[in-house]
Amino acid sequence: MNARLVTRSLHTLAARHRGASWQQVADHLDLASRSSAESRFVRLERDAATYHGDRYPERARDRAGAAWSRANEARLRAAVWSLACLEDTWAQLARTAPAETLIAWHRELDGPGLAARLNTLRLVLDGYGTELPAGPAAAARDEVLALLAELRAARHGVGPQVEE
């Protein structure tokens, strides 16, 4: 939105509150008629009410998530390694992502890649409809779910999420 038009819209609103007629506003804005001034003001008000900053909020969330993932790459890598160390003792995880796959992720992927792959395991890790593991598998599962929750919060701008 053009900043000059926004400023004019604010000045128009202030002038109307001070009692200026639409014709006076139209004359000040060099418009042909009072209805032109009124319709411009209504259009600018509508645009200002629906303006949310970023025209592409999904891209902004992706950038925030990628930045968080790069800053927390070591933690993501450690979480993937924790899952790989289970050596397929958790049957449902082994069917979805066997230890060899997890080791390859650990070795080859960067932070955003690790986060994306871990996110694909969310249904397995949340354990919808299945019995959840105990012991080291439960600890690894909780670690990954906590990281994914932090990533989700970072993508949606909820508080500072980067660990130093």
Phi and psi restraints in degrees (value plus and minus 20) as a CYANA .aco file:
   2 ASN   PHI     -89.7   -49.7
   2 ASN   PSI     105.4   145.4
   3 ALA   PHI     -82.0   -42.0
   3 ALA   PSI     -55.0   -15.0
   4 ARG   PHI     -84.8   -44.8
   4 ARG   PSI     -59.0   -19.0
   5 LEU   PHI     -88.3   -48.3
   5 LEU   PSI     -56.7   -16.7
   6 VAL   PHI     -83.6   -43.6
   6 VAL   PSI     -64.2   -24.2
   7 THR   PHI     -80.9   -40.9
   7 THR   PSI     -63.2   -23.2
   8 ARG   PHI     -83.5   -43.5
   8 ARG   PSI     -58.6   -18.6
   9 SER   PHI     -81.7   -41.7
   9 SER   PSI     -62.1   -22.1
  10 LEU   PHI     -85.8   -45.8
  10 LEU   PSI     -60.9   -20.9
  11 HIS   PHI     -84.8   -44.8
  11 HIS   PSI     -57.8   -17.8
  12 THR   PHI     -82.5   -42.5
  12 THR   PSI     -65.7   -25.7
  13 LEU   PHI     -80.4   -40.4
  13 LEU   PSI     -64.1   -24.1
  14 ALA   PHI     -83.6   -43.6
  14 ALA   PSI     -61.4   -21.4
  15 ALA   PHI     -84.6   -44.6
  15 ALA   PSI     -61.6   -21.6
  16 ARG   PHI     -84.3   -44.3
  16 ARG   PSI     -57.7   -17.7
  17 HIS   PHI     -87.3   -47.3
  17 HIS   PSI     -48.3    -8.3
  18 ARG   PHI    -103.3   -63.3
  18 ARG   PSI     -22.2    17.8
  19 GLY   PHI      82.6   122.6
  19 GLY   PSI     -11.9    28.1
  20 ALA   PHI     -89.3   -49.3
  20 ALA   PSI     123.8   163.8
  21 SER   PHI    -101.0   -61.0
  21 SER   PSI     144.5   184.5
  22 TRP   PHI     -83.9   -43.9
  22 TRP   PSI     -52.2   -12.2
  23 GLN   PHI     -85.3   -45.3
  23 GLN   PSI     -60.6   -20.6
  24 GLN   PHI     -83.5   -43.5
  24 GLN   PSI     -61.0   -21.0
  25 VAL   PHI     -83.3   -43.3
  25 VAL   PSI     -63.4   -23.4
  26 ALA   PHI     -81.2   -41.2
  26 ALA   PSI     -62.6   -22.6
  27 ASP   PHI     -82.7   -42.7
  27 ASP   PSI     -62.0   -22.0
  28 HIS   PHI     -85.4   -45.4
  28 HIS   PSI     -55.0   -15.0
  29 LEU   PHI    -111.1   -71.1
  29 LEU   PSI     -15.0    25.0
  30 ASP   PHI      39.9    79.9
  30 ASP   PSI      22.5    62.5
  31 LEU   PHI    -123.0   -83.0
  31 LEU   PSI     137.1   177.1
  32 ALA   PHI     -91.5   -51.5
  32 ALA   PSI     -53.9   -13.9
  33 SER   PHI    -166.2  -126.2
  33 SER   PSI     147.4   187.4
  34 ARG   PHI     -86.8   -46.8
  34 ARG   PSI     -52.8   -12.8
  35 SER   PHI     -88.0   -48.0
  35 SER   PSI     -51.0   -11.0
  36 SER   PHI     -85.3   -45.3
  36 SER   PSI     -61.7   -21.7
  37 ALA   PHI     -85.2   -45.2
  37 ALA   PSI     -64.1   -24.1
  38 GLU   PHI     -85.4   -45.4
  38 GLU   PSI     -64.5   -24.5
  39 SER   PHI     -87.4   -47.4
  39 SER   PSI     -56.5   -16.5
  40 ARG   PHI     -83.5   -43.5
  40 ARG   PSI     -63.4   -23.4
  41 PHE   PHI     -82.3   -42.3
  41 PHE   PSI     -64.1   -24.1
  42 VAL   PHI     -82.7   -42.7
  42 VAL   PSI     -62.8   -22.8
  43 ARG   PHI     -83.3   -43.3
  43 ARG   PSI     -65.1   -25.1
  44 LEU   PHI     -85.4   -45.4
  44 LEU   PSI     -58.1   -18.1
  45 GLU   PHI     -82.6   -42.6
  45 GLU   PSI     -65.0   -25.0
  46 ARG   PHI     -82.3   -42.3
  46 ARG   PSI     -65.3   -25.3
  47 ASP   PHI     -83.2   -43.2
  47 ASP   PSI     -61.1   -21.1
  48 ALA   PHI     -86.0   -46.0
  48 ALA   PSI     -55.7   -15.7
  49 ALA   PHI     -90.8   -50.8
  49 ALA   PSI     -48.6    -8.6
  50 THR   PHI    -119.8   -79.8
  50 THR   PSI     -21.3    18.7
  51 TYR   PHI     -96.8   -56.8
  51 TYR   PSI     107.1   147.1
  52 HIS   PHI    -138.5   -98.5
  52 HIS   PSI      -2.4    37.6
  53 GLY   PHI      72.0   112.0
  53 GLY   PSI    -110.3   -70.3
  54 ASP   PHI    -101.9   -61.9
  54 ASP   PSI     106.7   146.7
  55 ARG   PHI     -91.1   -51.1
  55 ARG   PSI     -40.6    -0.6
  56 TYR   PHI    -146.9  -106.9
  56 TYR   PSI      54.7    94.7
  57 PRO   PHI     -81.7   -41.7
  57 PRO   PSI     -50.3   -10.3
  58 GLU   PHI     -85.7   -45.7
  58 GLU   PSI     -59.2   -19.2
  59 ARG   PHI     -83.5   -43.5
  59 ARG   PSI     -60.6   -20.6
  60 ALA   PHI     -83.5   -43.5
  60 ALA   PSI     -61.3   -21.3
  61 ARG   PHI     -84.5   -44.5
  61 ARG   PSI     -60.4   -20.4
  62 ASP   PHI     -82.5   -42.5
  62 ASP   PSI     -61.9   -21.9
  63 ARG   PHI     -84.4   -44.4
  63 ARG   PSI     -62.1   -22.1
  64 ALA   PHI     -84.5   -44.5
  64 ALA   PSI     -61.1   -21.1
  65 GLY   PHI     -85.7   -45.7
  65 GLY   PSI     -60.5   -20.5
  66 ALA   PHI     -86.1   -46.1
  66 ALA   PSI     -60.4   -20.4
  67 ALA   PHI     -83.9   -43.9
  67 ALA   PSI     -63.2   -23.2
  68 TRP   PHI     -82.4   -42.4
  68 TRP   PSI     -63.3   -23.3
  69 SER   PHI     -83.3   -43.3
  69 SER   PSI     -59.7   -19.7
  70 ARG   PHI     -86.8   -46.8
  70 ARG   PSI     -60.4   -20.4
  71 ALA   PHI     -89.1   -49.1
  71 ALA   PSI     -46.1    -6.1
  72 ASN   PHI    -134.4   -94.4
  72 ASN   PSI       6.1    46.1
  73 GLU   PHI     -78.7   -38.7
  73 GLU   PSI     -61.1   -21.1
  74 ALA   PHI     -82.1   -42.1
  74 ALA   PSI     -60.2   -20.2
  75 ARG   PHI     -87.1   -47.1
  75 ARG   PSI     -60.6   -20.6
  76 LEU   PHI     -84.2   -44.2
  76 LEU   PSI     -63.1   -23.1
  77 ARG   PHI     -82.1   -42.1
  77 ARG   PSI     -62.2   -22.2
  78 ALA   PHI     -84.5   -44.5
  78 ALA   PSI     -57.4   -17.4
  79 ALA   PHI     -86.6   -46.6
  79 ALA   PSI     -61.7   -21.7
  80 VAL   PHI     -83.2   -43.2
  80 VAL   PSI     -61.2   -21.2
  81 TRP   PHI     -83.6   -43.6
  81 TRP   PSI     -58.5   -18.5
  82 SER   PHI     -80.6   -40.6
  82 SER   PSI     -60.7   -20.7
  83 LEU   PHI     -88.5   -48.5
  83 LEU   PSI     -59.2   -19.2
  84 ALA   PHI     -85.6   -45.6
  84 ALA   PSI     -54.7   -14.7
  85 CYS   PHI     -88.5   -48.5
  85 CYS   PSI     -32.0     8.0
  86 LEU   PHI     -90.3   -50.3
  86 LEU   PSI     -35.9     4.1
  87 GLU   PHI      29.0    69.0
  87 GLU   PSI      29.8    69.8
  88 ASP   PHI      43.8    83.8
  88 ASP   PSI       3.5    43.5
  89 THR   PHI     -96.4   -56.4
  89 THR   PSI     -39.8     0.2
  90 TRP   PHI    -116.8   -76.8
  90 TRP   PSI      83.2   123.2
  91 ALA   PHI     -77.6   -37.6
  91 ALA   PSI     -65.4   -25.4
  92 GLN   PHI     -85.7   -45.7
  92 GLN   PSI     -58.7   -18.7
  93 LEU   PHI     -87.4   -47.4
  93 LEU   PSI     -60.4   -20.4
  94 ALA   PHI     -82.4   -42.4
  94 ALA   PSI     -55.3   -15.3
  95 ARG   PHI     -89.1   -49.1
  95 ARG   PSI     -55.3   -15.3
  96 THR   PHI    -104.1   -64.1
  96 THR   PSI     -64.4   -24.4
  97 ALA   PHI    -165.1  -125.1
  97 ALA   PSI      71.8   111.8
  98 PRO   PHI     -82.9   -42.9
  98 PRO   PSI     143.8   183.8
  99 ALA   PHI     -75.2   -35.2
  99 ALA   PSI     -60.6   -20.6
 100 GLU   PHI     -80.8   -40.8
 100 GLU   PSI     -59.2   -19.2
 101 THR   PHI     -85.1   -45.1
 101 THR   PSI     -65.4   -25.4
 102 LEU   PHI     -82.5   -42.5
 102 LEU   PSI     -59.5   -19.5
 103 ILE   PHI     -84.5   -44.5
 103 ILE   PSI     -59.8   -19.8
 104 ALA   PHI     -84.2   -44.2
 104 ALA   PSI     -61.6   -21.6
 105 TRP   PHI     -79.6   -39.6
 105 TRP   PSI     -66.3   -26.3
 106 HIS   PHI     -78.8   -38.8
 106 HIS   PSI     -60.8   -20.8
 107 ARG   PHI     -99.7   -59.7
 107 ARG   PSI     -56.2   -16.2
 108 GLU   PHI    -125.8   -85.8
 108 GLU   PSI     -43.8    -3.8
 109 LEU   PHI    -116.4   -76.4
 109 LEU   PSI     131.6   171.6
 110 ASP   PHI    -108.8   -68.8
 110 ASP   PSI    -197.5  -157.5
 111 GLY   PHI     -74.7   -34.7
 111 GLY   PSI     -73.6   -33.6
 112 PRO   PHI     -82.3   -42.3
 112 PRO   PSI     -55.7   -15.7
 113 GLY   PHI     -86.0   -46.0
 113 GLY   PSI     -62.8   -22.8
 114 LEU   PHI     -82.2   -42.2
 114 LEU   PSI     -64.5   -24.5
 115 ALA   PHI     -81.3   -41.3
 115 ALA   PSI     -62.6   -22.6
 116 ALA   PHI     -83.9   -43.9
 116 ALA   PSI     -63.7   -23.7
 117 ARG   PHI     -87.1   -47.1
 117 ARG   PSI     -61.8   -21.8
 118 LEU   PHI     -82.9   -42.9
 118 LEU   PSI     -55.7   -15.7
 119 ASN   PHI     -83.5   -43.5
 119 ASN   PSI     -51.2   -11.2
 120 THR   PHI     -88.3   -48.3
 120 THR   PSI     -39.0     1.0
 121 LEU   PHI    -110.9   -70.9
 121 LEU   PSI     -17.8    22.2
 122 ARG   PHI     -74.4   -34.4
 122 ARG   PSI     -64.6   -24.6
 123 LEU   PHI     -82.7   -42.7
 123 LEU   PSI     -59.5   -19.5
 124 VAL   PHI     -86.9   -46.9
 124 VAL   PSI     -65.0   -25.0
 125 LEU   PHI     -87.9   -47.9
 125 LEU   PSI     -56.9   -16.9
 126 ASP   PHI     -91.1   -51.1
 126 ASP   PSI     -42.8    -2.8
 127 GLY   PHI      49.6    89.6
 127 GLY   PSI      16.2    56.2
 128 TYR   PHI     -80.6   -40.6
 128 TYR   PSI      98.9   138.9
 129 GLY   PHI      57.6    97.6
 129 GLY   PSI     -11.4    28.6
 130 THR   PHI    -151.0  -111.0
 130 THR   PSI     147.6   187.6
 131 GLU   PHI    -101.4   -61.4
 131 GLU   PSI     112.1   152.1
 132 LEU   PHI    -103.6   -63.6
 132 LEU   PSI     130.0   170.0
 133 PRO   PHI     -93.4   -53.4
 133 PRO   PSI     145.7   185.7
 134 ALA   PHI    -141.4  -101.4
 134 ALA   PSI     152.8   192.8
 135 GLY   PHI      49.3    89.3
 135 GLY   PSI    -158.0  -118.0
 136 PRO   PHI     -81.3   -41.3
 136 PRO   PSI     -53.0   -13.0
 137 ALA   PHI     -85.7   -45.7
 137 ALA   PSI     -59.8   -19.8
 138 ALA   PHI     -85.7   -45.7
 138 ALA   PSI     -60.2   -20.2
 139 ALA   PHI     -84.3   -44.3
 139 ALA   PSI     -63.8   -23.8
 140 ALA   PHI     -83.8   -43.8
 140 ALA   PSI     -63.6   -23.6
 141 ARG   PHI     -79.3   -39.3
 141 ARG   PSI     -67.7   -27.7
 142 ASP   PHI     -82.8   -42.8
 142 ASP   PSI     -58.1   -18.1
 143 GLU   PHI     -81.4   -41.4
 143 GLU   PSI     -66.3   -26.3
 144 VAL   PHI     -87.6   -47.6
 144 VAL   PSI     -63.9   -23.9
 145 LEU   PHI     -82.9   -42.9
 145 LEU   PSI     -56.7   -16.7
 146 ALA   PHI     -85.1   -45.1
 146 ALA   PSI     -62.0   -22.0
 147 LEU   PHI     -83.8   -43.8
 147 LEU   PSI     -61.8   -21.8
 148 LEU   PHI     -86.0   -46.0
 148 LEU   PSI     -53.7   -13.7
 149 ALA   PHI     -86.9   -46.9
 149 ALA   PSI     -61.1   -21.1
 150 GLU   PHI     -83.2   -43.2
 150 GLU   PSI     -62.0   -22.0
 151 LEU   PHI     -81.3   -41.3
 151 LEU   PSI     -65.2   -25.2
 152 ARG   PHI     -81.0   -41.0
 152 ARG   PSI     -61.5   -21.5
 153 ALA   PHI     -84.7   -44.7
 153 ALA   PSI     -61.3   -21.3
 154 ALA   PHI     -84.6   -44.6
 154 ALA   PSI     -59.9   -19.9
 155 ARG   PHI     -83.9   -43.9
 155 ARG   PSI     -50.8   -10.8
 156 HIS   PHI    -124.3   -84.3
 156 HIS   PSI      -8.2    31.8
 157 GLY   PHI      47.9    87.9
 157 GLY   PSI      18.3    58.3
 158 VAL   PHI    -122.9   -82.9
 158 VAL   PSI      74.3   114.3
 159 GLY   PHI      49.8    89.8
 159 GLY   PSI     147.3   187.3
 160 PRO   PHI     -94.7   -54.7
 160 PRO   PSI     107.0   147.0
 161 GLN   PHI    -139.0   -99.0
 161 GLN   PSI     -23.4    16.6
 162 VAL   PHI    -105.6   -65.6
 162 VAL   PSI     106.3   146.3
 163 GLU   PHI    -112.4   -72.4
 163 GLU   PSI     112.9   152.9
